[in-house]
Every structure is written in C-alpha cells, then in structure tokens.
Amino acid sequence: MLRTIASYIFLIVGVVIGLGAFGHGHAVTKVHDAIDQFPIEPGIHQTLYMVWYFVSGAMLTFGATIVWVWFRLRAGSAGSLFAAYPIGALYFVFGTWAFVYRSGDPFALVFILLGALLLASSLVLGVDRQK
C-alpha cells in the first residue's frame, strides 16, 4: 500500500514539475512588463530571457525524467531511480534557500514540497525494491 501511494506521489510530482515549465515560460510576459520600462543594456535583457527559457526547458526535462523513471519502476527496473535524487535534492535545497533568502516567501514552499515529496517517495520506492 505504501509503495502504491509513493509511486503515485512520484508520478504526480514529475507531472507537476514538467507542467510547471509551461507556466514558467508563460510568466516571462510579467518579466517583460516589469523590466522593459527601464533603460537596461539590451544584452542584459536578452540574457535574462535566455536563462528564463532555459529554466523552463530544465523543468520540462526534469519532469520528463521523473515520468520516465516512473515507467521504468513500473516495468520492474529500479536502476534509473538514482536520477530522481538530485532533482528532488535540488528542489528541496533551492526552496529552502529561497524561503530564507526571501524572508518567508510562501512561493518557495512549492519547491520545498515538491523536493520533499520526490525524495520521500523515491526513498520508499528504492527501499521497497531492495527487499
């Protein structure tokens, strides 16, 4: 039962992270609205947008990787589970840092929650596979 719950949590986290890429990419219009009014060197604008879209692509890649790992787990192969650990750790550590850095910004809790759920479900699925 615990393994089934962990499996679906793992999958849902992967889908949420992957879909988050589209929300992140769409939100760049707010960045345009906020900074286009200032006389910032064009290279800075371009770099900001390049990085913004790169992060969206990274989120999509992370989500796709987690979903791929989930399918591998369902097929009985736990060997690819290692790919979820750094993604979960990155989300958790970054969210914790962002929460402190932004003086308790609740948006950072999204990263903490996704990272914690991914790590916890990964650990349950990994331990269960070793039995």
C-alpha positions as CSV (number, residue, x, y, z in Angstrom):
1,M,0.0,0.0,0.0
2,L,2.8,2.4,0.9
3,R,4.6,1.6,-2.3
4,T,1.5,2.3,-4.3
5,I,1.0,5.7,-2.7
6,A,4.7,6.6,-3.1
7,S,4.5,5.5,-6.7
8,Y,1.6,7.9,-7.5
9,I,3.1,10.7,-5.5
10,F,6.3,10.2,-7.5
11,L,4.4,10.4,-10.8
12,I,2.3,13.4,-9.8
13,V,5.4,15.3,-8.7
14,G,7.0,14.6,-12.1
15,V,4.0,15.8,-13.9
16,V,3.7,18.9,-11.8
17,I,7.3,19.8,-12.3
18,G,7.0,19.2,-16.1
19,L,3.8,21.2,-16.4
20,G,5.4,23.9,-14.3
21,A,7.7,24.6,-17.3
22,F,4.8,26.0,-19.3
23,G,3.6,28.3,-16.5
24,H,7.2,29.4,-16.0
25,G,7.6,30.1,-19.8
26,H,4.3,32.0,-19.9
27,A,5.2,34.1,-16.9
28,V,8.1,35.8,-18.9
29,T,5.5,38.3,-20.1
30,K,5.4,39.6,-16.5
31,V,9.2,39.9,-16.6
32,H,8.9,42.0,-19.8
33,D,6.3,44.2,-18.1
34,A,8.5,44.7,-15.1
35,I,11.8,45.5,-16.7
36,D,11.2,46.7,-20.2
37,Q,10.4,50.2,-18.8
38,F,14.0,50.6,-17.5
39,P,17.0,51.6,-19.6
40,I,18.8,48.3,-19.2
41,E,21.5,47.3,-21.6
42,P,19.9,45.0,-24.3
43,G,22.4,42.2,-23.6
44,I,21.1,42.0,-20.0
45,H,17.5,41.7,-21.3
46,Q,18.5,39.0,-23.8
47,T,20.4,37.1,-21.2
48,L,17.6,37.2,-18.7
49,Y,15.2,35.8,-21.3
50,M,17.6,33.1,-22.4
51,V,18.1,32.0,-18.8
52,W,14.3,32.2,-18.2
53,Y,13.5,29.9,-21.1
54,F,16.4,27.6,-20.3
55,V,15.0,27.1,-16.8
56,S,11.6,26.3,-18.4
57,G,13.3,23.7,-20.5
58,A,15.1,22.3,-17.5
59,M,11.8,22.0,-15.6
60,L,10.3,20.2,-18.6
61,T,13.4,17.9,-18.8
62,F,13.2,17.2,-15.0
63,G,9.5,16.3,-15.2
64,A,10.0,14.1,-18.2
65,T,12.9,12.3,-16.5
66,I,10.8,11.6,-13.4
67,V,7.9,10.3,-15.5
68,W,10.4,8.1,-17.5
69,V,11.8,6.8,-14.2
70,W,8.3,6.0,-13.0
71,F,7.6,3.9,-16.1
72,R,11.0,2.1,-15.6
73,L,10.0,1.4,-12.0
74,R,6.6,0.0,-13.2
75,A,8.5,-2.2,-15.5
76,G,10.5,-3.6,-12.6
77,S,13.7,-1.7,-13.1
78,A,14.9,0.4,-10.1
79,G,18.2,1.1,-11.7
80,S,17.1,4.5,-13.0
81,L,15.7,5.7,-9.7
82,F,19.0,7.4,-9.0
83,A,18.0,10.2,-11.5
84,A,15.3,11.4,-9.2
85,Y,17.5,12.0,-6.2
86,P,19.5,15.0,-7.5
87,I,16.3,16.6,-8.9
88,G,14.5,16.2,-5.5
89,A,17.5,17.5,-3.6
90,L,17.9,20.5,-6.0
91,Y,14.2,21.4,-5.5
92,F,14.4,21.0,-1.7
93,V,17.7,22.8,-1.2
94,F,16.8,25.6,-3.6
95,G,13.3,26.0,-2.0
96,T,14.8,26.2,1.5
97,W,17.4,28.7,0.4
98,A,14.7,30.8,-1.4
99,F,12.4,30.7,1.6
100,V,15.2,32.1,3.8
101,Y,16.5,34.5,1.2
102,R,13.1,35.9,0.5
103,S,12.2,36.2,4.2
104,G,9.5,33.5,4.2
105,D,8.1,33.9,0.7
106,P,5.4,31.2,0.5
107,F,6.1,30.5,-3.2
108,A,9.4,28.9,-2.1
109,L,7.3,26.3,-0.3
110,V,6.3,24.9,-3.6
111,F,9.9,23.9,-4.3
112,I,10.3,22.5,-0.8
113,L,7.2,20.5,-1.0
114,L,8.0,19.1,-4.5
115,G,11.5,18.2,-3.5
116,A,10.5,16.6,-0.2
117,L,7.8,14.6,-1.9
118,L,10.1,13.4,-4.6
119,L,12.8,12.4,-2.2
120,A,10.5,10.7,0.2
121,S,8.7,8.8,-2.5
122,S,12.0,7.9,-4.1
123,L,13.3,6.5,-0.9
124,V,10.2,4.5,-0.3
125,L,10.4,3.1,-3.8
126,G,14.1,2.4,-3.5
127,V,13.9,0.6,-0.2
128,D,10.9,-1.4,-1.3
129,R,12.9,-2.6,-4.4
130,Q,15.8,-3.8,-2.3
131,K,13.7,-6.2,-0.3
